[in-house]
Amino acid sequence: MAGLFEILDQIKARPGMYLGNPSVENLFMFLVGYKTARRELGIEPTEEELKFYGDFQPWLQEKFNIRTNNSWAALIQFHSVNQKEAFDRFFHLLDEFHQVNQPENYNSPIPNESEKLKIS
């Protein structure tokens, strides 16, 4: 079974094959099923996967300056015009999350969306 980030690369390249429509909500539900299937098969997540599962949601809340119990998919959808934009934005945010979470960046502050707009 492919790892989380390998399957995400495949989904990004061919969303229709995995999700039907490029939708962040469909992606979220796919990943919930994927995580459950791996757990049922006894496949342990990698450290990078654990970091995503545990830290992506809180990181997004900090980035968007929001406190909520909604899923990361709902947060991204709320800040997007439509499902396709939200789907594409997820992958952009995932790349940013990986960059911020490199060991040398652990003490760097997370810019929120309003600060990011001031810089651009």
Biopython code that builds the backbone (N, CA, C, O; Angstrom):
import numpy as np
from Bio.PDB.StructureBuilder import StructureBuilder

atoms = [
    (1, "MET", "N", (0.846, -1.175, 0.000)),
    (1, "MET", "CA", (0.000, 0.000, 0.000)),
    (1, "MET", "C", (0.895, 1.243, 0.000)),
    (1, "MET", "O", (1.848, 1.329, 0.775)),
    (2, "ALA", "N", (0.587, 2.187, -0.862)),
    (2, "ALA", "CA", (1.365, 3.425, -0.959)),
    (2, "ALA", "C", (1.234, 4.240, 0.320)),
    (2, "ALA", "O", (0.221, 4.172, 1.016)),
    (3, "GLY", "N", (2.277, 5.014, 0.617)),
    (3, "GLY", "CA", (2.235, 5.903, 1.768)),
    (3, "GLY", "C", (1.312, 7.083, 1.509)),
    (3, "GLY", "O", (0.910, 7.335, 0.373)),
    (4, "LEU", "N", (0.986, 7.796, 2.563)),
    (4, "LEU", "CA", (0.054, 8.919, 2.490)),
    (4, "LEU", "C", (0.450, 9.939, 1.432)),
    (4, "LEU", "O", (-0.383, 10.347, 0.623)),
    (5, "PHE", "N", (1.695, 10.348, 1.430)),
    (5, "PHE", "CA", (2.096, 11.419, 0.524)),
    (5, "PHE", "C", (2.250, 10.933, -0.915)),
    (5, "PHE", "O", (2.110, 11.718, -1.853)),
    (6, "GLU", "N", (2.534, 9.658, -1.091)),
    (6, "GLU", "CA", (2.548, 9.090, -2.444)),
    (6, "GLU", "C", (1.128, 9.055, -3.005)),
    (6, "GLU", "O", (0.913, 9.384, -4.172)),
    (7, "ILE", "N", (0.164, 8.661, -2.183)),
    (7, "ILE", "CA", (-1.222, 8.609, -2.655)),
    (7, "ILE", "C", (-1.741, 10.024, -2.906)),
    (7, "ILE", "O", (-2.515, 10.238, -3.839)),
    (8, "LEU", "N", (-1.325, 10.986, -2.091)),
    (8, "LEU", "CA", (-1.731, 12.377, -2.333)),
    (8, "LEU", "C", (-1.174, 12.887, -3.659)),
    (8, "LEU", "O", (-1.860, 13.617, -4.374)),
    (9, "ASP", "N", (0.057, 12.515, -3.994)),
    (9, "ASP", "CA", (0.624, 12.890, -5.294)),
    (9, "ASP", "C", (-0.194, 12.294, -6.432)),
    (9, "ASP", "O", (-0.430, 12.955, -7.444)),
    (10, "GLN", "N", (-0.624, 11.054, -6.271)),
    (10, "GLN", "CA", (-1.433, 10.397, -7.295)),
    (10, "GLN", "C", (-2.798, 11.069, -7.420)),
    (10, "GLN", "O", (-3.297, 11.263, -8.529)),
    (11, "ILE", "N", (-3.397, 11.421, -6.293)),
    (11, "ILE", "CA", (-4.700, 12.091, -6.307)),
    (11, "ILE", "C", (-4.579, 13.464, -6.956)),
    (11, "ILE", "O", (-5.442, 13.858, -7.740)),
    (12, "LYS", "N", (-3.523, 14.186, -6.638)),
    (12, "LYS", "CA", (-3.318, 15.512, -7.225)),
    (12, "LYS", "C", (-3.225, 15.417, -8.745)),
    (12, "LYS", "O", (-3.780, 16.252, -9.459)),
    (13, "ALA", "N", (-2.527, 14.407, -9.232)),
    (13, "ALA", "CA", (-2.346, 14.229, -10.673)),
    (13, "ALA", "C", (-3.623, 13.764, -11.366)),
    (13, "ALA", "O", (-3.896, 14.167, -12.496)),
    (14, "ARG", "N", (-4.413, 12.912, -10.692)),
    (14, "ARG", "CA", (-5.612, 12.337, -11.315)),
    (14, "ARG", "C", (-6.770, 12.285, -10.314)),
    (14, "ARG", "O", (-7.186, 11.199, -9.910)),
    (15, "PRO", "N", (-7.291, 13.441, -9.911)),
    (15, "PRO", "CA", (-8.336, 13.451, -8.880)),
    (15, "PRO", "C", (-9.591, 12.682, -9.275)),
    (15, "PRO", "O", (-10.223, 12.057, -8.424)),
    (16, "GLY", "N", (-9.956, 12.718, -10.539)),
    (16, "GLY", "CA", (-11.163, 12.028, -10.978)),
    (16, "GLY", "C", (-11.103, 10.529, -10.762)),
    (16, "GLY", "O", (-12.127, 9.895, -10.507)),
    (17, "MET", "N", (-9.924, 9.962, -10.861)),
    (17, "MET", "CA", (-9.761, 8.526, -10.676)),
    (17, "MET", "C", (-10.007, 8.110, -9.224)),
    (17, "MET", "O", (-10.479, 7.002, -8.967)),
    (18, "TYR", "N", (-9.691, 8.985, -8.286)),
    (18, "TYR", "CA", (-9.801, 8.651, -6.867)),
    (18, "TYR", "C", (-11.026, 9.257, -6.194)),
    (18, "TYR", "O", (-11.604, 8.654, -5.289)),
    (19, "LEU", "N", (-11.425, 10.453, -6.637)),
    (19, "LEU", "CA", (-12.455, 11.198, -5.914)),
    (19, "LEU", "C", (-13.721, 11.468, -6.714)),
    (19, "LEU", "O", (-14.728, 11.900, -6.154)),
    (20, "GLY", "N", (-13.678, 11.222, -7.997)),
    (20, "GLY", "CA", (-14.802, 11.617, -8.839)),
    (20, "GLY", "C", (-14.598, 13.050, -9.301)),
    (20, "GLY", "O", (-14.251, 13.292, -10.456)),
    (21, "ASN", "N", (-14.811, 13.988, -8.409)),
    (21, "ASN", "CA", (-14.596, 15.406, -8.689)),
    (21, "ASN", "C", (-13.484, 15.931, -7.786)),
    (21, "ASN", "O", (-13.329, 15.460, -6.659)),
    (22, "PRO", "N", (-12.708, 16.902, -8.269)),
    (22, "PRO", "CA", (-11.683, 17.483, -7.402)),
    (22, "PRO", "C", (-12.339, 18.317, -6.302)),
    (22, "PRO", "O", (-12.689, 19.479, -6.508)),
    (23, "SER", "N", (-12.493, 17.716, -5.160)),
    (23, "SER", "CA", (-13.198, 18.320, -4.033)),
    (23, "SER", "C", (-12.400, 18.085, -2.761)),
    (23, "SER", "O", (-11.987, 16.959, -2.484)),
    (24, "VAL", "N", (-12.183, 19.138, -1.989)),
    (24, "VAL", "CA", (-11.449, 18.996, -0.737)),
    (24, "VAL", "C", (-12.241, 18.140, 0.255)),
    (24, "VAL", "O", (-11.647, 17.424, 1.062)),
    (25, "GLU", "N", (-13.564, 18.205, 0.204)),
    (25, "GLU", "CA", (-14.383, 17.372, 1.089)),
    (25, "GLU", "C", (-14.260, 15.896, 0.715)),
    (25, "GLU", "O", (-14.141, 15.039, 1.591)),
    (26, "ASN", "N", (-14.289, 15.597, -0.590)),
    (26, "ASN", "CA", (-14.092, 14.213, -1.031)),
    (26, "ASN", "C", (-12.692, 13.724, -0.668)),
    (26, "ASN", "O", (-12.513, 12.572, -0.272)),
    (27, "LEU", "N", (-11.709, 14.600, -0.805)),
    (27, "LEU", "CA", (-10.337, 14.250, -0.442)),
    (27, "LEU", "C", (-10.251, 13.927, 1.045)),
    (27, "LEU", "O", (-9.626, 12.938, 1.430)),
    (28, "PHE", "N", (-10.870, 14.748, 1.875)),
    (28, "PHE", "CA", (-10.861, 14.515, 3.319)),
    (28, "PHE", "C", (-11.452, 13.144, 3.643)),
    (28, "PHE", "O", (-10.868, 12.383, 4.415)),
    (29, "MET", "N", (-12.604, 12.827, 3.058)),
    (29, "MET", "CA", (-13.250, 11.543, 3.340)),
    (29, "MET", "C", (-12.411, 10.378, 2.808)),
    (29, "MET", "O", (-12.337, 9.329, 3.448)),
    (30, "PHE", "N", (-11.786, 10.554, 1.651)),
    (30, "PHE", "CA", (-10.895, 9.523, 1.122)),
    (30, "PHE", "C", (-9.768, 9.255, 2.116)),
    (30, "PHE", "O", (-9.444, 8.101, 2.397)),
    (31, "LEU", "N", (-9.170, 10.328, 2.649)),
    (31, "LEU", "CA", (-8.044, 10.167, 3.569)),
    (31, "LEU", "C", (-8.466, 9.554, 4.898)),
    (31, "LEU", "O", (-7.684, 8.833, 5.519)),
    (32, "VAL", "N", (-9.679, 9.827, 5.342)),
    (32, "VAL", "CA", (-10.193, 9.170, 6.550)),
    (32, "VAL", "C", (-10.280, 7.664, 6.303)),
    (32, "VAL", "O", (-9.866, 6.872, 7.149)),
    (33, "GLY", "N", (-10.815, 7.268, 5.152)),
    (33, "GLY", "CA", (-10.897, 5.852, 4.805)),
    (33, "GLY", "C", (-9.534, 5.219, 4.632)),
    (33, "GLY", "O", (-9.313, 4.084, 5.055)),
    (34, "TYR", "N", (-8.618, 5.948, 4.012)),
    (34, "TYR", "CA", (-7.255, 5.461, 3.801)),
    (34, "TYR", "C", (-6.563, 5.208, 5.139)),
    (34, "TYR", "O", (-5.929, 4.171, 5.331)),
    (35, "LYS", "N", (-6.689, 6.159, 6.059)),
    (35, "LYS", "CA", (-6.077, 6.023, 7.384)),
    (35, "LYS", "C", (-6.679, 4.837, 8.135)),
    (35, "LYS", "O", (-5.959, 4.081, 8.788)),
    (36, "THR", "N", (-7.985, 4.676, 8.042)),
    (36, "THR", "CA", (-8.668, 3.560, 8.705)),
    (36, "THR", "C", (-8.215, 2.226, 8.120)),
    (36, "THR", "O", (-7.948, 1.281, 8.863)),
    (37, "ALA", "N", (-8.127, 2.143, 6.796)),
    (37, "ALA", "CA", (-7.700, 0.898, 6.144)),
    (37, "ALA", "C", (-6.284, 0.516, 6.570)),
    (37, "ALA", "O", (-6.016, -0.650, 6.857)),
    (38, "ARG", "N", (-5.391, 1.479, 6.611)),
    (38, "ARG", "CA", (-4.012, 1.186, 7.033)),
    (38, "ARG", "C", (-3.977, 0.702, 8.477)),
    (38, "ARG", "O", (-3.244, -0.230, 8.809)),
    (39, "ARG", "N", (-4.774, 1.341, 9.337)),
    (39, "ARG", "CA", (-4.810, 0.924, 10.746)),
    (39, "ARG", "C", (-5.356, -0.498, 10.855)),
    (39, "ARG", "O", (-4.819, -1.309, 11.610)),
    (40, "GLU", "N", (-6.416, -0.808, 10.111)),
    (40, "GLU", "CA", (-7.007, -2.155, 10.129)),
    (40, "GLU", "C", (-6.021, -3.212, 9.631)),
    (40, "GLU", "O", (-6.048, -4.356, 10.085)),
    (41, "LEU", "N", (-5.158, -2.824, 8.701)),
    (41, "LEU", "CA", (-4.155, -3.752, 8.164)),
    (41, "LEU", "C", (-2.897, -3.818, 9.028)),
    (41, "LEU", "O", (-1.985, -4.595, 8.744)),
    (42, "GLY", "N", (-2.850, -3.013, 10.068)),
    (42, "GLY", "CA", (-1.693, -3.011, 10.957)),
    (42, "GLY", "C", (-0.486, -2.282, 10.399)),
    (42, "GLY", "O", (0.640, -2.534, 10.827)),
    (43, "ILE", "N", (-0.705, -1.374, 9.442)),
    (43, "ILE", "CA", (0.391, -0.602, 8.854)),
    (43, "ILE", "C", (0.578, 0.666, 9.681)),
    (43, "ILE", "O", (-0.307, 1.519, 9.747)),
    (44, "GLU", "N", (1.736, 0.772, 10.303)),
    (44, "GLU", "CA", (2.031, 1.925, 11.158)),
    (44, "GLU", "C", (2.292, 3.167, 10.306)),
    (44, "GLU", "O", (2.954, 3.078, 9.272)),
    (45, "PRO", "N", (1.784, 4.316, 10.726)),
    (45, "PRO", "CA", (2.083, 5.554, 9.993)),
    (45, "PRO", "C", (3.531, 5.984, 10.223)),
    (45, "PRO", "O", (4.114, 5.712, 11.272)),
    (46, "THR", "N", (4.093, 6.649, 9.236)),
    (46, "THR", "CA", (5.443, 7.196, 9.373)),
    (46, "THR", "C", (5.390, 8.431, 10.277)),
    (46, "THR", "O", (4.310, 8.938, 10.579)),
    (47, "GLU", "N", (6.554, 8.908, 10.704)),
    (47, "GLU", "CA", (6.603, 10.123, 11.525)),
    (47, "GLU", "C", (6.015, 11.312, 10.777)),
    (47, "GLU", "O", (5.309, 12.134, 11.361)),
    (48, "GLU", "N", (6.309, 11.399, 9.480)),
    (48, "GLU", "CA", (5.786, 12.501, 8.666)),
    (48, "GLU", "C", (4.262, 12.421, 8.571)),
    (48, "GLU", "O", (3.583, 13.446, 8.623)),
    (49, "GLU", "N", (3.726, 11.211, 8.433)),
    (49, "GLU", "CA", (2.272, 11.044, 8.392)),
    (49, "GLU", "C", (1.646, 11.416, 9.731)),
    (49, "GLU", "O", (0.608, 12.077, 9.764)),
    (50, "LEU", "N", (2.262, 11.000, 10.833)),
    (50, "LEU", "CA", (1.753, 11.361, 12.159)),
    (50, "LEU", "C", (1.751, 12.876, 12.346)),
    (50, "LEU", "O", (0.826, 13.433, 12.938)),
    (51, "LYS", "N", (2.782, 13.532, 11.844)),
    (51, "LYS", "CA", (2.851, 14.991, 11.933)),
    (51, "LYS", "C", (1.694, 15.616, 11.170)),
    (51, "LYS", "O", (1.063, 16.552, 11.662)),
    (52, "PHE", "N", (1.406, 15.111, 9.975)),
    (52, "PHE", "CA", (0.277, 15.626, 9.201)),
    (52, "PHE", "C", (-1.028, 15.400, 9.956)),
    (52, "PHE", "O", (-1.808, 16.336, 10.136)),
    (53, "TYR", "N", (-1.273, 14.173, 10.398)),
    (53, "TYR", "CA", (-2.529, 13.855, 11.086)),
    (53, "TYR", "C", (-2.707, 14.677, 12.362)),
    (53, "TYR", "O", (-3.822, 15.084, 12.687)),
    (54, "GLY", "N", (-1.623, 14.919, 13.077)),
    (54, "GLY", "CA", (-1.740, 15.618, 14.349)),
    (54, "GLY", "C", (-1.608, 17.125, 14.288)),
    (54, "GLY", "O", (-2.172, 17.834, 15.121)),
    (55, "ASP", "N", (-0.860, 17.626, 13.301)),
    (55, "ASP", "CA", (-0.505, 19.046, 13.320)),
    (55, "ASP", "C", (-1.080, 19.885, 12.189)),
    (55, "ASP", "O", (-1.080, 21.112, 12.288)),
    (56, "PHE", "N", (-1.572, 19.267, 11.117)),
    (56, "PHE", "CA", (-2.058, 20.053, 9.981)),
    (56, "PHE", "C", (-3.266, 20.901, 10.373)),
    (56, "PHE", "O", (-3.319, 22.088, 10.051)),
    (57, "GLN", "N", (-4.226, 20.309, 11.059)),
    (57, "GLN", "CA", (-5.431, 21.031, 11.491)),
    (57, "GLN", "C", (-5.073, 22.217, 12.401)),
    (57, "GLN", "O", (-5.496, 23.337, 12.116)),
    (58, "PRO", "N", (-4.312, 22.012, 13.484)),
    (58, "PRO", "CA", (-3.949, 23.159, 14.330)),
    (58, "PRO", "C", (-3.132, 24.220, 13.579)),
    (58, "PRO", "O", (-3.287, 25.416, 13.826)),
    (59, "TRP", "N", (-2.275, 23.781, 12.675)),
    (59, "TRP", "CA", (-1.486, 24.716, 11.875)),
    (59, "TRP", "C", (-2.398, 25.591, 11.023)),
    (59, "TRP", "O", (-2.192, 26.802, 10.934)),
    (60, "LEU", "N", (-3.416, 24.980, 10.388)),
    (60, "LEU", "CA", (-4.369, 25.750, 9.585)),
    (60, "LEU", "C", (-5.141, 26.738, 10.446)),
    (60, "LEU", "O", (-5.350, 27.882, 10.045)),
    (61, "GLN", "N", (-5.563, 26.303, 11.624)),
    (61, "GLN", "CA", (-6.291, 27.210, 12.514)),
    (61, "GLN", "C", (-5.428, 28.423, 12.860)),
    (61, "GLN", "O", (-5.914, 29.554, 12.873)),
    (62, "GLU", "N", (-4.170, 28.184, 13.134)),
    (62, "GLU", "CA", (-3.252, 29.289, 13.437)),
    (62, "GLU", "C", (-3.066, 30.178, 12.213)),
    (62, "GLU", "O", (-3.089, 31.405, 12.320)),
    (63, "LYS", "N", (-2.885, 29.567, 11.069)),
    (63, "LYS", "CA", (-2.680, 30.313, 9.830)),
    (63, "LYS", "C", (-3.873, 31.196, 9.500)),
    (63, "LYS", "O", (-3.707, 32.356, 9.123)),
    (64, "PHE", "N", (-5.088, 30.644, 9.642)),
    (64, "PHE", "CA", (-6.303, 31.393, 9.326)),
    (64, "PHE", "C", (-6.835, 32.181, 10.522)),
    (64, "PHE", "O", (-7.856, 32.862, 10.422)),
    (65, "ASN", "N", (-6.139, 32.082, 11.648)),
    (65, "ASN", "CA", (-6.537, 32.784, 12.871)),
    (65, "ASN", "C", (-7.984, 32.447, 13.254)),
    (65, "ASN", "O", (-8.804, 33.331, 13.501)),
    (66, "ILE", "N", (-8.269, 31.137, 13.295)),
    (66, "ILE", "CA", (-9.610, 30.628, 13.598)),
    (66, "ILE", "C", (-9.487, 29.521, 14.632)),
    (66, "ILE", "O", (-8.557, 28.716, 14.577)),
    (67, "ARG", "N", (-10.412, 29.477, 15.565)),
    (67, "ARG", "CA", (-10.534, 28.362, 16.512)),
    (67, "ARG", "C", (-11.842, 27.657, 16.193)),
    (67, "ARG", "O", (-12.913, 28.257, 16.277)),
    (68, "THR", "N", (-11.756, 26.387, 15.827)),
    (68, "THR", "CA", (-12.953, 25.655, 15.419)),
    (68, "THR", "C", (-12.753, 24.163, 15.603)),
    (68, "THR", "O", (-11.625, 23.680, 15.708)),
    (69, "ASN", "N", (-13.853, 23.445, 15.640)),
    (69, "ASN", "CA", (-13.819, 21.986, 15.651)),
    (69, "ASN", "C", (-14.030, 21.417, 14.254)),
    (69, "ASN", "O", (-14.010, 20.199, 14.073)),
    (70, "ASN", "N", (-14.230, 22.280, 13.269)),
    (70, "ASN", "CA", (-14.429, 21.821, 11.897)),
    (70, "ASN", "C", (-13.165, 21.163, 11.359)),
    (70, "ASN", "O", (-12.063, 21.410, 11.850)),
    (71, "SER", "N", (-13.337, 20.334, 10.358)),
    (71, "SER", "CA", (-12.210, 19.638, 9.731)),
    (71, "SER", "C", (-11.330, 20.621, 8.963)),
    (71, "SER", "O", (-11.738, 21.741, 8.657)),
    (72, "TRP", "N", (-10.115, 20.173, 8.660)),
    (72, "TRP", "CA", (-9.246, 21.005, 7.832)),
    (72, "TRP", "C", (-9.887, 21.248, 6.472)),
    (72, "TRP", "O", (-9.692, 22.308, 5.877)),
    (73, "ALA", "N", (-10.650, 20.279, 5.975)),
    (73, "ALA", "CA", (-11.332, 20.452, 4.690)),
    (73, "ALA", "C", (-12.341, 21.594, 4.768)),
    (73, "ALA", "O", (-12.435, 22.401, 3.843)),
    (74, "ALA", "N", (-13.094, 21.668, 5.861)),
    (74, "ALA", "CA", (-14.079, 22.741, 6.033)),
    (74, "ALA", "C", (-13.391, 24.100, 6.138)),
    (74, "ALA", "O", (-13.891, 25.091, 5.605)),
    (75, "LEU", "N", (-12.253, 24.150, 6.817)),
    (75, "LEU", "CA", (-11.501, 25.410, 6.920)),
    (75, "LEU", "C", (-11.041, 25.889, 5.545)),
    (75, "LEU", "O", (-11.174, 27.066, 5.209)),
    (76, "ILE", "N", (-10.508, 24.976, 4.771)),
    (76, "ILE", "CA", (-10.022, 25.340, 3.437)),
    (76, "ILE", "C", (-11.190, 25.734, 2.546)),
    (76, "ILE", "O", (-11.101, 26.713, 1.806)),
    (77, "GLN", "N", (-12.280, 24.983, 2.611)),
    (77, "GLN", "CA", (-13.453, 25.297, 1.798)),
    (77, "GLN", "C", (-14.002, 26.677, 2.145)),
    (77, "GLN", "O", (-14.393, 27.431, 1.254)),
    (78, "PHE", "N", (-14.033, 27.008, 3.423)),
    (78, "PHE", "CA", (-14.534, 28.306, 3.870)),
    (78, "PHE", "C", (-13.726, 29.454, 3.267)),
    (78, "PHE", "O", (-14.274, 30.522, 2.995)),
    (79, "HIS", "N", (-12.437, 29.238, 3.059)),
    (79, "HIS", "CA", (-11.554, 30.272, 2.523)),
    (79, "HIS", "C", (-11.355, 30.152, 1.008)),
    (79, "HIS", "O", (-10.401, 30.704, 0.459)),
    (80, "SER", "N", (-12.247, 29.439, 0.345)),
    (80, "SER", "CA", (-12.141, 29.236, -1.101)),
    (80, "SER", "C", (-13.472, 29.564, -1.766)),
    (80, "SER", "O", (-14.524, 29.535, -1.127)),
    (81, "VAL", "N", (-13.411, 29.873, -3.048)),
    (81, "VAL", "CA", (-14.609, 30.233, -3.806)),
    (81, "VAL", "C", (-15.437, 29.009, -4.166)),
    (81, "VAL", "O", (-16.667, 29.065, -4.150)),
    (82, "ASN", "N", (-14.764, 27.890, -4.495)),
    (82, "ASN", "CA", (-15.481, 26.681, -4.907)),
    (82, "ASN", "C", (-14.650, 25.443, -4.553)),
    (82, "ASN", "O", (-13.531, 25.553, -4.053)),
    (83, "GLN", "N", (-15.218, 24.275, -4.820)),
    (83, "GLN", "CA", (-14.555, 23.017, -4.465)),
    (83, "GLN", "C", (-13.223, 22.838, -5.197)),
    (83, "GLN", "O", (-12.249, 22.376, -4.602)),
    (84, "LYS", "N", (-13.174, 23.194, -6.465)),
    (84, "LYS", "CA", (-11.932, 23.041, -7.244)),
    (84, "LYS", "C", (-10.829, 23.920, -6.666)),
    (84, "LYS", "O", (-9.691, 23.478, -6.507)),
    (85, "GLU", "N", (-11.174, 25.166, -6.352)),
    (85, "GLU", "CA", (-10.178, 26.058, -5.752)),
    (85, "GLU", "C", (-9.717, 25.513, -4.400)),
    (85, "GLU", "O", (-8.528, 25.559, -4.082)),
    (86, "ALA", "N", (-10.652, 25.001, -3.610)),
    (86, "ALA", "CA", (-10.307, 24.437, -2.299)),
    (86, "ALA", "C", (-9.395, 23.225, -2.461)),
    (86, "ALA", "O", (-8.442, 23.058, -1.700)),
    (87, "PHE", "N", (-9.683, 22.382, -3.446)),
    (87, "PHE", "CA", (-8.856, 21.207, -3.723)),
    (87, "PHE", "C", (-7.426, 21.637, -4.055)),
    (87, "PHE", "O", (-6.467, 21.115, -3.487)),
    (88, "ASP", "N", (-7.292, 22.582, -4.967)),
    (88, "ASP", "CA", (-5.965, 23.074, -5.354)),
    (88, "ASP", "C", (-5.270, 23.755, -4.177)),
    (88, "ASP", "O", (-4.062, 23.613, -3.985)),
    (89, "ARG", "N", (-6.042, 24.485, -3.404)),
    (89, "ARG", "CA", (-5.476, 25.203, -2.257)),
    (89, "ARG", "C", (-4.937, 24.232, -1.206)),
    (89, "ARG", "O", (-3.926, 24.512, -0.562)),
    (90, "PHE", "N", (-5.612, 23.089, -1.029)),
    (90, "PHE", "CA", (-5.119, 22.088, -0.085)),
    (90, "PHE", "C", (-3.671, 21.732, -0.396)),
    (90, "PHE", "O", (-2.831, 21.699, 0.503)),
    (91, "PHE", "N", (-3.379, 21.466, -1.659)),
    (91, "PHE", "CA", (-2.027, 21.042, -2.028)),
    (91, "PHE", "C", (-1.020, 22.179, -1.841)),
    (91, "PHE", "O", (0.126, 21.939, -1.462)),
    (92, "HIS", "N", (-1.442, 23.402, -2.105)),
    (92, "HIS", "CA", (-0.577, 24.550, -1.834)),
    (92, "HIS", "C", (-0.299, 24.650, -0.331)),
    (92, "HIS", "O", (0.845, 24.843, 0.079)),
    (93, "LEU", "N", (-1.335, 24.521, 0.478)),
    (93, "LEU", "CA", (-1.182, 24.588, 1.937)),
    (93, "LEU", "C", (-0.350, 23.421, 2.465)),
    (93, "LEU", "O", (0.445, 23.592, 3.389)),
    (94, "LEU", "N", (-0.530, 22.244, 1.885)),
    (94, "LEU", "CA", (0.266, 21.087, 2.301)),
    (94, "LEU", "C", (1.748, 21.336, 2.036)),
    (94, "LEU", "O", (2.591, 21.021, 2.876)),
    (95, "ASP", "N", (2.065, 21.898, 0.876)),
    (95, "ASP", "CA", (3.462, 22.237, 0.575)),
    (95, "ASP", "C", (4.001, 23.243, 1.587)),
    (95, "ASP", "O", (5.125, 23.110, 2.071)),
    (96, "GLU", "N", (3.194, 24.243, 1.900)),
    (96, "GLU", "CA", (3.610, 25.251, 2.881)),
    (96, "GLU", "C", (3.806, 24.618, 4.259)),
    (96, "GLU", "O", (4.769, 24.932, 4.958)),
    (97, "PHE", "N", (2.892, 23.728, 4.645)),
    (97, "PHE", "CA", (2.991, 23.020, 5.919)),
    (97, "PHE", "C", (4.299, 22.236, 5.993)),
    (97, "PHE", "O", (4.985, 22.259, 7.014)),
    (98, "HIS", "N", (4.642, 21.542, 4.906)),
    (98, "HIS", "CA", (5.900, 20.783, 4.876)),
    (98, "HIS", "C", (7.107, 21.714, 4.998)),
    (98, "HIS", "O", (8.070, 21.391, 5.695)),
    (99, "GLN", "N", (7.064, 22.853, 4.334)),
    (99, "GLN", "CA", (8.184, 23.800, 4.406)),
    (99, "GLN", "C", (8.344, 24.346, 5.817)),
    (99, "GLN", "O", (9.458, 24.413, 6.336)),
    (100, "VAL", "N", (7.247, 24.734, 6.435)),
    (100, "VAL", "CA", (7.276, 25.293, 7.790)),
    (100, "VAL", "C", (7.730, 24.249, 8.794)),
    (100, "VAL", "O", (8.368, 24.586, 9.792)),
    (101, "ASN", "N", (7.412, 22.996, 8.547)),
    (101, "ASN", "CA", (7.708, 21.935, 9.504)),
    (101, "ASN", "C", (9.011, 21.203, 9.228)),
    (101, "ASN", "O", (9.210, 20.088, 9.711)),
    (102, "GLN", "N", (9.895, 21.815, 8.460)),
    (102, "GLN", "CA", (11.241, 21.280, 8.329)),
    (102, "GLN", "C", (11.958, 21.540, 9.649)),
    (102, "GLN", "O", (11.701, 22.562, 10.285)),
    (103, "PRO", "N", (12.845, 20.653, 10.081)),
    (103, "PRO", "CA", (13.504, 20.829, 11.385)),
    (103, "PRO", "C", (14.117, 22.211, 11.608)),
    (103, "PRO", "O", (14.065, 22.727, 12.725)),
    (104, "GLU", "N", (14.697, 22.820, 10.574)),
    (104, "GLU", "CA", (15.325, 24.131, 10.762)),
    (104, "GLU", "C", (14.304, 25.249, 10.954)),
    (104, "GLU", "O", (14.669, 26.352, 11.359)),
    (105, "ASN", "N", (13.023, 24.977, 10.667)),
    (105, "ASN", "CA", (11.980, 25.998, 10.788)),
    (105, "ASN", "C", (11.102, 25.828, 12.016)),
    (105, "ASN", "O", (10.093, 26.523, 12.137)),
    (106, "TYR", "N", (11.442, 24.943, 12.919)),
    (106, "TYR", "CA", (10.571, 24.662, 14.053)),
    (106, "TYR", "C", (10.294, 25.884, 14.928)),
    (106, "TYR", "O", (9.235, 25.951, 15.552)),
    (107, "ASN", "N", (11.202, 26.842, 14.991)),
    (107, "ASN", "CA", (10.984, 28.016, 15.833)),
    (107, "ASN", "C", (10.460, 29.216, 15.059)),
    (107, "ASN", "O", (10.304, 30.295, 15.632)),
    (108, "SER", "N", (10.184, 29.050, 13.759)),
    (108, "SER", "CA", (9.689, 30.156, 12.951)),
    (108, "SER", "C", (8.205, 30.368, 13.200)),
    (108, "SER", "O", (7.455, 29.399, 13.320)),
    (109, "PRO", "N", (7.765, 31.633, 13.280)),
    (109, "PRO", "CA", (6.329, 31.887, 13.451)),
    (109, "PRO", "C", (5.571, 31.530, 12.183)),
    (109, "PRO", "O", (6.129, 31.566, 11.086)),
    (110, "ILE", "N", (4.309, 31.190, 12.335)),
    (110, "ILE", "CA", (3.450, 30.850, 11.205)),
    (110, "ILE", "C", (2.741, 32.124, 10.759)),
    (110, "ILE", "O", (1.969, 32.691, 11.532)),
    (111, "PRO", "N", (2.985, 32.593, 9.520)),
    (111, "PRO", "CA", (2.269, 33.791, 9.080)),
    (111, "PRO", "C", (0.801, 33.456, 8.849)),
    (111, "PRO", "O", (0.480, 32.434, 8.241)),
    (112, "ASN", "N", (-0.091, 34.324, 9.338)),
    (112, "ASN", "CA", (-1.501, 34.083, 9.055)),
    (112, "ASN", "C", (-1.842, 34.736, 7.722)),
    (112, "ASN", "O", (-1.017, 35.454, 7.157)),
    (113, "GLU", "N", (-3.030, 34.499, 7.220)),
    (113, "GLU", "CA", (-3.410, 34.970, 5.891)),
    (113, "GLU", "C", (-3.318, 36.493, 5.776)),
    (113, "GLU", "O", (-2.870, 36.997, 4.746)),
    (114, "SER", "N", (-3.727, 37.231, 6.797)),
    (114, "SER", "CA", (-3.683, 38.692, 6.709)),
    (114, "SER", "C", (-2.239, 39.191, 6.653)),
    (114, "SER", "O", (-1.948, 40.137, 5.922)),
    (115, "GLU", "N", (-1.331, 38.575, 7.409)),
    (115, "GLU", "CA", (0.075, 38.960, 7.350)),
    (115, "GLU", "C", (0.673, 38.616, 5.994)),
    (115, "GLU", "O", (1.493, 39.363, 5.462)),
    (116, "LYS", "N", (0.262, 37.490, 5.443)),
    (116, "LYS", "CA", (0.763, 37.056, 4.145)),
    (116, "LYS", "C", (0.352, 38.061, 3.065)),
    (116, "LYS", "O", (1.140, 38.367, 2.170)),
    (117, "LEU", "N", (-0.880, 38.575, 3.148)),
    (117, "LEU", "CA", (-1.357, 39.535, 2.165)),
    (117, "LEU", "C", (-0.582, 40.849, 2.255)),
    (117, "LEU", "O", (-0.364, 41.504, 1.236)),
    (118, "LYS", "N", (-0.167, 41.239, 3.444)),
    (118, "LYS", "CA", (0.601, 42.469, 3.615)),
    (118, "LYS", "C", (1.975, 42.344, 2.971)),
    (118, "LYS", "O", (2.515, 43.318, 2.448)),
    (119, "ILE", "N", (2.536, 41.141, 3.012)),
    (119, "ILE", "CA", (3.869, 40.900, 2.458)),
    (119, "ILE", "C", (3.826, 40.897, 0.940)),
    (119, "ILE", "O", (4.737, 41.405, 0.287)),
    (120, "SER", "N", (2.772, 40.327, 0.378)),
    (120, "SER", "CA", (2.676, 40.163, -1.079)),
    (120, "SER", "C", (2.483, 41.472, -1.797)),
    (120, "SER", "O", (2.386, 41.495, -3.024)),
]
sb = StructureBuilder()
sb.init_structure("model")
sb.init_model(0)
sb.init_chain("A")
sb.init_seg("    ")
for serial, (resi, resn, name, xyz) in enumerate(atoms, 1):
    if name == "N":
        sb.init_residue(resn, " ", resi, " ")
    sb.init_atom(name, np.array(xyz, "f"), 0.0, 1.0, " ", f" {name:<3s}", serial, name[0])
structure = sb.get_structure()
